[in-house]
Amino acid sequence: MKILAQAEKDIDEYPKSIYIMREQLEHRFPPHKHNKSQILLVSGGIAYLKTKEREYYIPAQHYVWIPKGMIHNVKSNTTEIVLLNIYFHEEEMDEKYHFMEELGIYPVSHLMYEMLVYARQWKGVIFPDTWAYEFLTTMKHFIMQDPGKPFSIQLPTTEDHHMLAITDFMHQNLG
């Protein structure tokens, strides 16, 4: 998929940068992974995040921390959903925060919401030594200090190809 290849290149091209994707593309990608950790903010609808092991329900006004290298894809049954994706490179201090190594779904606090709304003004590559980079790095550090209480509703999954056809049909046509 040409769009996915371009997005992966853009996200990972500058290893020490932060990348923001405001376009509603993430939910169009097949299972994929990034060399950067990702925050996915869901608003205006419900999203489903599928990893190799599980499928998660993500309600509006929640964000997902997706560790770098984790294979995932996002789906939604509505065009009303708004997704904001922010991709962060690793820092030395990340090693102190083990939650960053695991996928987590968290409610958006009032402060986090305001920070994410402010961050919507930017898109694409954010380089060090810019105000946007400093702001986004501060937001990441805030999350590291106080991610919120984890939320998780895991949906059952299967490897049976007959059941996969049924669940794919349901995802495409219901909701």
Secondary structure, DSSP 8 states (H G I E B T S, - for coil): -HHHHHHHHHHHSSTT-EEEE-STTGGGS-SB--SSEEEEEEESS-EEEEESS-EEEE-TTEEEEE-TT--EEEEES-SS-EEEEEEE---GGGGG-GGGGS-EEEE--HHHHHHHHHHTT--EEE-SSSHHHHHHHHHHHHHHH--------EE-----HHHHHHHHHHHHH--
